[in-house]
């Protein structure tokens, strides 16, 4: 949403609070105060307040405390966060139905209920200044939000119960409010149908048709992007013939005969779900509003950094509001820079290893039992990965500094452009706009050094580099703004590529041109970041190998955008990727005597385990809290909880 839209939400929410003590308290009393409730629909102002209330349940993933709002960064294998927050329970397997981190089950159902109330009452408006067109716009945005709340529930819990347009009666007994879960397929069908209905509604505009003051509204492309991601998840192993969940069934209940005793997760593998996913992604392309972001210079570094730093750019399908970068920056700028930064969000060594070399090949193809990497000999990655040599660090375009020479380990040399934009490693200059810093601030993450002088330091010895504007002086509070991507075209490209390759692997007949289009889009995505097509880097790759390479591409391209958490789970690889030792550099290695605080001792440069995580087979989905199970006695718990 744009700045005007964001401010409007806060102003109207405050007005709602002042008028009714609190929106939720007022709405909860509505059945006892029918006259007051009726008055809501007599004024455009109070109707708008109610509409904004229906939208207020959308998660603010990047407005404040970016690492505190959900587990999707802190509990993913791509990063570690220094703070002791709820996602640590997920990391170490110490959660259960009585202790569910970030449990938003009740919140999203409340949002669904508020959407239903709005949709069933807004047409009662008697205010002559409220136009029919405005009502229809608010209605379709509300209908989108309702379907999106279900999507958010499903990605955490799997299948949930669908209430449709029903308003649950607060006067009913607890037993009368019992609901069994709908099946996964029923939930997918419902959300897809709702999103399609929103997309086909004349009041739901294309992004290219939006006025600037409405940037951030859901659009036709947003609806199809949600369908694309949901149908992709549905085609993957977690939701496609997953026999691990064969015992997860509804109880036998006479009140709901069509759901009585049914399997909640599909037990038969359906290869044609991949075709559905491919077709869903293609609907986004057909919208015509989006294109991969490229800077005017077409500098591959500037191209990639601009996806986040160029607000409202051509690649964004839906964003998490227009907001300042400082919440991200505070967690990703090292303490060496000064100001209020307390850099603490560090990529794992596994994530660092995931990036390709500048010849397009991925250098690390596996690990020995002791964590030593297995190297692809064709990648040109140095076997002497910790040997320091002098080489040119590419900073021109994506920062305010020209390329400069640096003496650093070979591990970081000759990597693809997205690596340098995304990963900051110690023994390097952290680039920022502070005056007097020729190249930036030399930073060390050794114990006691300028990047490791309190509890706030990256445990892995790396920092996220890309969600920060390296041209600004953050030490003086100049952070800049962003429109962080919730959905963007680069993701939809990868959705399409994966689905097409899986179809080819499984013998699903594709429409003419799909396979070539998938490879062209993959080449376009890599070209944007200065790399040759994947088929040039891997000319003899089989379909199975291309699928694995697509997964690698996704890990790198979408790094730190909250995708990896769900990807490892829906692919059902998290028992390998998220379970066991997490590696980084040795941040316990102290500075040597007479060393400057910006220097890095040689002992820092070694692969060490900074923590050991626990991921069990029941962790793929959230448990329903014991509170919800007690309130709804026919709610089936997820596997293993």
ABEGO torsion letter per residue (X at the ends): XBAAAAAAAAAAAAAAAAAAGBAAAAAAAAAABAAAAAAAAABAAAAAAAAAAAAAABBBAAABGAAAABAAAAABAABBBABBBAAAAAAAGABBAABBBGBAAAAAAAAAAAAAAAAAAAAABABAABBAAAAAAAAAAAAAAAAAAAAAAAAAAEBBBBAEABBBBAABBAAAABBBBBBAAAAAAAAAAAAAAAAABAABBBAAABBAAABGBBBAAAAAAAAAAAAAAAABAAABGBAAAAABBBBBBAABAAABGBBABBABBBAAAAAAAAAAAAAAAAAGABBBBBBAAGBAAAAAAAAAABBGBAABABBBEBBBAAAAAAAABBAAAEEABBBABBBBAAAAAABBBAAGBBABAEBBAAGBBBBBAAAGBBABAABBBBBBBBABGABABBBBBBBBBAAABGBBAAAAAABBBBGBBBBBABBGBAAEBBBBABBGBAABABABBBAAGBBBAABBBAABBAAAGBAEBBBBBABBAAAAAAAAAAAAAAAAAAGBBBBBGAAAAAAAAAAAAAAAAGBBBAAAABAABBAAAAAAAAAAAAAAAABGAGAAAAAAAAAGAAAAAABEBBBBBBAABBBBBGBBAABBBAAABBBBBABBBBBBAAAABBBBBAAAAAABAABBBBBGX
